[in-house]
Amino acid sequence: MSEPSPHQPRHGDGKQSLTIRLGHEEVVIRQRYEVVSIANDILVAMWFLAGSVMFFFPDWQTSGTWCFVFGSIELLARPLIRLTRHVHLLRMHGGNYAIQEATQDF
């Protein structure tokens, strides 16, 4: 078995760690999409919470239904944000993007 490169950090248990180098522009792009995704998730929660509370009052049930519709639209926005991020990074890196893609789901 060959020795690891001196440039590859090792954990205390002897296992090698994986280091992925990202450029400044890519980090900024990933952070922006993550912030948009988090804001979208907060909006989803707010729409569904408001709609749920409104359903306790008969006079507000129609408004509550509309809140659920808006929340559902926001749920659709989540995969569109992820797809847009994926396409943006793919254009930036070309075919090498898939190698560097993190498993984070945002």
C-alpha positions in Angstrom: 0.0 0.0 0.0 1.4 3.4 -1.0 1.9 6.2 1.5 -0.5 9.2 1.1 0.8 12.4 -0.5 2.2 14.9 2.1 -0.3 17.4 0.7 -3.3 15.2 1.7 -4.3 15.8 5.4 -4.8 12.8 7.6 -7.3 12.5 10.4 -6.2 11.3 13.9 -7.5 7.8 13.0 -5.1 7.5 10.1 -7.8 8.0 7.4 -7.2 10.5 4.6 -9.5 13.4 4.2 -10.8 14.7 0.9 -10.0 18.3 0.1 -12.0 20.1 -2.6 -10.6 23.4 -3.8 -13.2 26.0 -4.8 -12.5 29.4 -6.4 -13.8 32.5 -4.8 -16.4 33.1 -7.5 -17.8 29.6 -7.0 -18.0 30.0 -3.2 -19.9 33.3 -3.7 -22.3 31.6 -6.2 -22.9 28.7 -3.9 -23.5 31.0 -0.9 -26.0 33.1 -2.9 -28.0 30.1 -4.0 -28.0 28.7 -0.4 -29.3 32.0 1.0 -32.1 32.1 -1.7 -33.0 28.5 -0.8 -33.1 29.3 2.9 -35.3 32.3 2.4 -37.6 30.2 0.2 -37.8 27.6 2.9 -38.8 30.3 5.5 -41.5 31.6 3.1 -42.9 28.0 2.7 -43.1 27.6 6.5 -44.7 31.0 6.9 -47.4 30.4 4.2 -48.3 27.0 5.6 -48.3 28.2 9.2 -50.5 31.2 8.4 -52.9 28.9 6.3 -53.1 26.4 9.2 -54.0 29.1 11.7 -56.6 30.6 9.4 -58.3 27.2 9.0 -59.3 27.5 12.7 -61.6 30.4 11.8 -64.5 29.8 9.3 -64.3 33.4 8.0 -60.6 33.0 7.2 -60.7 29.6 5.5 -60.6 31.0 1.9 -57.6 33.1 2.8 -56.0 30.0 4.4 -56.5 28.1 1.2 -54.7 30.8 -0.7 -51.8 30.6 1.8 -51.6 26.9 1.0 -51.5 27.6 -2.7 -48.7 30.2 -2.2 -46.8 27.7 0.0 -47.2 25.1 -2.7 -45.7 27.5 -5.3 -42.8 28.1 -3.0 -42.3 24.4 -2.7 -42.0 24.2 -6.5 -39.4 27.0 -6.4 -37.0 24.9 -4.3 -36.0 22.4 -7.0 -36.0 25.3 -9.5 -33.4 27.1 -7.3 -31.3 23.9 -7.2 -31.6 23.3 -10.9 -30.6 27.0 -11.6 -27.6 26.6 -9.3 -26.6 23.4 -11.0 -26.8 24.9 -14.5 -24.9 28.0 -13.4 -22.0 25.9 -12.0 -22.1 23.6 -15.0 -21.6 26.5 -17.3 -18.9 27.9 -15.1 -16.9 24.6 -15.0 -18.0 22.6 -18.0 -17.8 18.8 -17.6 -15.6 19.0 -14.5 -18.5 20.4 -12.4 -19.9 17.0 -11.4 -16.6 16.0 -9.8 -16.6 19.0 -7.5 -20.3 19.0 -6.6 -21.0 18.8 -3.0 -23.8 16.6 -1.6 -25.4 19.5 0.2 -29.1 19.8 -0.5 -30.0 23.4 -0.8 
